[in-house]
Amino acid sequence: MQRQPDSMRHVAENGEFFMAKREVRVFNKADDIKGSIDLISDDSAFSYGWFKTLESFGRLPEPLYLAVNYDGATVGIAPCFIDKINDFIAWGPKIVPFLPRILNFGQRLGLFKRNVILCYSPASCRTKVLFANNYNNKTVLSLFSEKIDDICKKQRVLFSSFLFVSEFDELLMKNLESLNYIKFSNIVTYYLDVNWSSFEDYLKSLKPKRARSIRREIRECRESGVVIEEESISEDIAEKLSTLEANVSSKYGYTNSKLDPSFFMKLRKYAKDNTRLLVARKNNEVIGFTLLLQHKNVLDAYMCGLDYTAQSSVPFIYFNLVYYKPIQLAIDAKINKIYYRYSAEKAKLNRGCRSEQTYSFVKCHNSFIAPLMNSMLKNQLYKNLSDLLPR
């Protein structure tokens, strides 16, 4: 996107234009924002290809893409979704005991719906509001907040939530509470800043003992006969990817259901070259993979799958697939950052990752319930107890 003239930036930054217009458009399909979101986003989880894939796969039944337009260009996008409380219950703070029952009861009485509006990107553990150039100011955020308020009022939605706000997102961290959102601690995710010119430089940035261990893990994996290379997603391999991913998901209790192979084909169709698939083969048999998503200079380590039977004879395949090969890929492609999400804290920190605390911001929109609810949620003792409850 071309840089706006100084006079235009001045108007936008001071909110004069937005205070006069005060209009946020709402779109219900990724196709409606196809020409703008990839221009202003630097994150594959907030891209046309990702949202279009989720829509076509039935993962986003009711998307709400909020967008502010100025002089024919989109200057801000807030991806939101109407959730049937499943993701909110799984990932949000435990703000009220028996919340599903309360929402069900309220819906039966016609007081409010069972839905919650979530601002985040599904399956990414990230919340972002996207801005073009210098438009990342609180005036635009206020417009988005007002539109969410309006939607909740019209559709009788009780709660909205910015689900995974990064501790490094100054705009959201500083301003959401002033917009009557209440902050709760959420999960810790991990990321890796890639600032090396070679893999050897990466190893030199680690402690010598750790670097020696990594060299050994790479060598022993290679000597076991495993070859890890980047491949394209194809129908021939999609079924295998689904099976290997199910192995990991069931082992760690994420889900017992198998991801339909069509997901990988839809991702290839809509995300195209932004999909980076690393496949591990031994004797030409696929025994593991890592699926990464790239947008501009950011890489998202989205999914991995393993054949645990074959893994017993292949040492360190997990670390090679999930860390060493993606890091080498990122260095070669001049990528600046890899997102690694949550879990496996020790493994990530030992390989140079840094932690990123996320927070949930929650707002009650019912005019009768909100004062009592907000008073309770703002109580520090209650918030401390809520933060301690497991998700």
C-alpha positions in Angstrom: 0.0 0.0 0.0 1.3 3.4 -0.9 2.3 5.8 1.9 -0.4 8.4 2.5 0.5 12.1 2.3 1.4 13.8 5.6 -1.8 15.8 5.6 -3.9 12.7 5.3 -2.0 10.9 8.0 -2.4 13.9 10.3 -6.2 13.8 9.9 -6.4 10.1 10.5 -4.0 10.1 13.4 -5.9 12.8 15.2 -9.2 11.1 14.7 -10.9 14.1 12.9 -12.0 12.1 9.9 -13.2 9.2 12.0 -15.0 11.3 14.4 -16.9 12.8 11.5 -17.6 9.6 9.7 -17.9 7.1 12.6 -18.6 4.2 10.2 -17.4 0.7 10.3 -18.5 -1.7 7.6 -19.2 -5.4 8.5 -18.4 -8.2 6.0 -19.4 -11.8 6.3 -17.1 -13.4 3.8 -13.3 -13.4 3.5 -13.9 -12.7 -0.3 -15.2 -9.3 0.7 -11.8 -8.3 2.2 -9.6 -10.3 -0.1 -8.1 -7.2 -1.7 -7.2 -5.5 1.5 -6.4 -7.9 4.4 -3.2 -9.3 2.9 -1.9 -5.8 2.2 -2.1 -4.6 5.8 -1.5 -7.9 7.6 1.9 -9.3 8.5 0.6 -12.6 9.9 -0.5 -15.8 8.1 -3.2 -16.4 10.7 -4.7 -13.1 9.7 -4.7 -13.5 5.9 -7.3 -14.1 3.2 -6.0 -17.7 2.5 -6.4 -18.7 6.2 -9.8 -17.3 6.7 -11.1 -18.5 3.4 -9.8 -22.0 4.2 -11.6 -22.0 7.5 -14.8 -20.7 6.0 -14.9 -23.3 3.2 -14.1 -26.0 5.8 -17.0 -25.0 8.0 -14.8 -23.8 10.8 -16.2 -20.2 10.6 -20.0 -20.4 10.4 -20.5 -16.7 11.3 -17.5 -14.5 10.6 -17.7 -10.7 11.1 -14.9 -8.8 9.4 -15.1 -5.3 10.7 -13.3 -2.8 8.4 -12.8 1.0 8.3 -12.4 2.5 4.9 -10.8 5.9 4.1 -10.4 7.5 0.7 -11.0 4.2 -1.1 -8.5 2.2 1.0 -9.1 -0.1 4.0 -7.1 1.3 6.9 -8.2 -1.1 9.6 -9.6 -4.6 10.0 -10.8 -6.4 13.1 -11.6 -10.1 12.4 -14.4 -11.3 14.8 -16.5 -14.4 14.9 -19.8 -15.4 16.5 -18.9 -18.4 18.6 -21.3 -20.8 20.1 -19.3 -20.5 23.3 -17.2 -23.6 22.5 -13.9 -21.7 21.9 -14.6 -19.2 24.6 -15.2 -22.0 27.2 -12.1 -23.8 26.0 -9.7 -20.8 25.8 -11.3 -17.9 27.6 -11.1 -17.1 31.3 -13.5 -18.9 33.7 -15.4 -15.8 34.4 -18.6 -17.3 35.7 -19.3 -20.8 37.2 -21.6 -22.8 35.0 -21.5 -20.3 32.2 -22.9 -22.6 29.5 -25.9 -23.3 31.7 -26.4 -19.6 32.3 -26.3 -18.8 28.6 -28.6 -21.7 27.8 -31.1 -20.6 30.4 -30.9 -17.0 29.2 -31.5 -18.1 25.6 -34.6 -20.2 26.6 -36.0 -17.2 28.4 -35.3 -14.9 25.4 -33.1 -12.6 27.5 -29.9 -13.1 25.4 -28.4 -15.6 23.0 -25.9 -18.4 23.8 -23.4 -16.8 21.5 -20.2 -14.9 22.3 -18.4 -12.6 19.9 -14.7 -13.3 19.8 -12.0 -11.2 18.3 -9.1 -13.5 17.3 -8.0 -15.9 14.6 -9.2 -19.5 15.1 -6.6 -22.1 15.7 -3.8 -19.6 16.1 -4.0 -18.4 19.8 -3.6 -14.8 18.6 -5.7 -11.7 18.6 -4.9 -8.8 16.3 -6.5 -5.7 15.0 -4.9 -4.9 11.7 -3.9 -1.3 10.6 -2.5 0.2 7.5 0.5 2.5 7.7 0.1 5.0 10.7 -3.6 4.3 11.4 -2.9 2.2 14.6 -4.5 4.6 17.0 -7.1 4.3 19.7 -9.7 6.2 17.6 -10.0 3.4 15.2 -10.0 0.9 18.0 -12.9 2.8 19.6 -14.8 2.6 16.4 -14.4 -1.2 16.3 -15.5 -1.4 19.9 -18.6 0.7 19.2 -19.5 -1.6 16.3 -19.1 -4.7 18.5 -21.3 -3.0 21.1 -23.9 -2.4 18.5 -23.8 -5.9 17.1 -24.1 -7.4 20.6 -27.1 -5.1 21.4 -28.9 -5.9 18.2 -28.3 -9.7 18.3 -28.6 -9.9 22.1 -25.1 -11.3 22.6 -24.1 -11.3 26.3 -20.3 -11.3 26.0 -17.6 -10.2 23.6 -13.9 -11.0 24.1 -10.5 -10.1 22.6 -9.3 -13.6 23.3 -5.5 -13.7 23.0 -4.0 -10.2 23.3 -0.2 -10.3 23.3 1.6 -8.5 26.1 3.5 -6.7 23.3 0.4 -5.2 21.7 0.5 -1.8 23.3 -2.6 -0.4 21.6 -4.9 -3.2 22.9 -3.2 -3.6 26.2 -3.5 0.1 27.0 -6.9 0.9 25.7 -9.3 -2.1 26.0 -9.9 -1.6 29.7 -10.9 2.0 29.0 -13.5 0.6 26.6 -15.0 -1.4 29.5 -13.2 -4.7 28.8 -11.9 -6.6 31.8 -8.5 -8.2 31.6 -7.6 -11.8 32.6 -4.4 -13.7 32.2 -4.5 -16.3 29.4 -2.0 -18.8 28.0 1.7 -18.3 27.3 2.8 -18.7 23.7 6.3 -18.8 22.2 8.1 -17.2 19.3 11.5 -17.1 17.8 13.1 -14.0 16.4 15.2 -15.1 13.4 18.2 -12.7 13.0 20.9 -15.1 11.8 22.6 -15.3 8.4 23.2 -19.0 8.7 22.2 -22.0 10.8 25.7 -22.1 12.2 25.1 -18.5 13.4 21.9 -19.7 15.1 23.9 -22.5 16.9 26.5 -20.0 18.0 23.8 -17.9 19.6 22.9 -20.8 22.0 24.9 -22.1 24.9 27.8 -24.4 23.7 26.4 -27.5 25.4 23.0 -26.9 23.7 24.6 -26.3 20.3 26.5 -29.6 20.6 23.3 -31.4 21.5 21.5 -30.0 18.5 24.3 -31.0 16.1 24.2 -34.5 17.5 20.4 -34.6 17.2 20.6 -33.5 13.5 23.4 -36.0 12.8 21.7 -39.0 14.4 18.4 -38.3 12.7 20.1 -38.0 9.3 22.1 -41.2 9.9 18.9 -43.1 10.7 18.0 -42.8 7.1 15.5 -40.0 7.4 15.3 -37.3 4.7 13.3 -34.1 5.5 12.4 -32.0 2.5 9.9 -29.4 1.5 7.0 -30.8 -0.6 3.8 -29.5 -2.1 0.4 -30.5 -0.6 -1.2 -33.1 -3.0 -4.1 -35.5 -2.9 -1.6 -38.4 -2.7 -0.3 -37.2 0.6 -3.3 -35.4 2.2 -4.8 -38.6 3.7 -1.4 -39.5 5.3 -1.1 -36.0 6.7 -4.5 -36.4 8.3 -3.6 -39.7 9.9 -0.2 -38.4 11.3 -1.8 -35.3 12.7 -4.5 -37.4 14.4 -1.7 -39.4 16.1 -0.4 -36.3 17.8 -3.8 -34.9 18.6 -5.0 -38.1 20.2 -1.8 -38.6 22.2 -1.9 -35.2 23.8 -5.7 -35.1 24.3 -6.4 -32.3 21.9 -9.1 -34.2 20.1 -10.0 -37.7 19.2 -11.4 -36.9 15.8 -9.5 -37.1 12.6 -9.1 -34.0 10.5 -10.7 -34.5 7.1 -8.0 -34.7 4.4 -9.9 -32.1 2.4 -8.7 -29.5 4.8 -5.2 -29.7 3.4 -6.4 -29.4 -0.2 -8.5 -26.4 0.7 -5.5 -24.8 2.4 -3.4 -25.4 -0.7 -6.2 -23.9 -2.9 -6.6 -20.7 -0.9 -3.3 -20.1 0.8 -1.3 -21.3 -2.2 2.4 -20.6 -1.9 1.9 -19.4 1.7 1.8 -23.1 2.8 5.2 -24.6 3.6 5.1 -28.3 4.1 8.2 -30.2 5.5 7.9 -33.9 5.1 10.1 -36.6 6.7 10.5 -39.8 4.8 12.3 -43.0 5.5 12.6 -45.6 2.7 10.3 -43.2 0.8 7.6 -43.7 3.4 6.1 -40.6 5.0 6.7 -40.8 8.8 6.2 -37.2 9.8 5.5 -33.7 8.7 5.3 -30.1 9.9 2.9 -27.6 8.2 3.9 -24.0 8.4 2.1 -20.9 7.1 4.0 -18.0 5.7 2.9 -14.4 5.1 5.4 -11.8 4.2 8.3 -12.3 6.7 6.5 -14.2 9.4 6.2 -18.0 9.7 3.6 -19.9 11.8 4.4 -23.4 12.9 0.8 -24.5 12.7 0.7 -28.3 12.8 2.8 -31.4 13.0 2.1 -35.1 12.6 4.2 -38.2 13.5 4.2 -42.0 13.0 5.0 -43.1 16.5 5.7 -46.6 15.4 8.4 -45.5 13.0 9.7 -42.9 15.5 11.2 -45.5 17.8 13.9 -46.2 15.2 14.3 -42.5 14.2 16.0 -40.5 17.0 15.1 -36.8 17.4 12.7 -36.6 14.4 10.4 -34.3 16.3 13.1 -31.7 17.0 14.3 -31.8 13.5 10.9 -31.5 12.0 9.5 -28.8 14.3 12.6 -26.7 15.1 15.8 -27.3 13.1 14.3 -27.6 9.6 11.9 -24.7 10.0 14.7 -22.5 11.4 16.8 -23.3 8.4 13.9 -22.6 6.1 13.3 -19.2 7.8 17.0 -18.2 7.5 17.0 -19.1 3.8 13.8 -17.3 3.1 14.9 -14.2 5.2 11.9 -14.6 7.6 12.1 -12.5 10.7 9.8 -14.4 13.1 8.4 -17.9 13.8 5.3 -18.3 16.0 5.3 -21.5 18.0 2.2 -21.2 20.1 1.8 -22.9 23.5 3.0 -26.0 25.3 6.5 -27.8 25.3 7.9 -24.8 27.2 11.3 -26.3 28.0 11.9 -27.6 24.4 11.1 -24.2 23.0 13.1 -22.1 25.4 16.1 -24.4 25.1 16.1 -23.8 21.3 16.1 -20.0 21.6 12.3 -19.2 21.7 10.9 -16.5 24.0 7.7 -16.5 25.9 4.7 -14.2 25.1 2.0 -13.8 27.8 -1.5 -13.4 26.3 -4.5 -11.9 28.0 -8.3 -12.2 27.5 -10.4 -9.0 27.6 -14.0 -9.6 28.3 -17.1 -7.3 28.2 -20.7 -7.9 29.3 -23.2 -6.2 27.0 -26.5 -6.7 28.8 -27.5 -3.4 30.2 -29.3 -5.0 33.3 -26.7 -7.6 34.1 -23.5 -5.7 33.1 -23.2 -3.4 36.2 -23.4 -6.4 38.6 -21.3 -8.7 36.3 -18.6 -6.1 35.8 -18.4 -5.3 39.5 -17.8 -8.9 40.2 -15.3 -9.5 37.4 -13.3 -6.4 38.4 -12.9 -7.6 41.9 -9.2 -8.5 42.3 -9.8 -11.5 44.5 -12.3 -12.9 42.0 -9.9 -12.3 39.1 -7.1 -14.0 41.0 -9.3 -17.1 41.6 -10.4 -17.1 38.0 -6.8 -17.0 36.7 -6.0 -20.1 38.8 -8.8 -22.2 37.4 -7.7 -24.6 34.7 -8.7 -24.1 31.0 
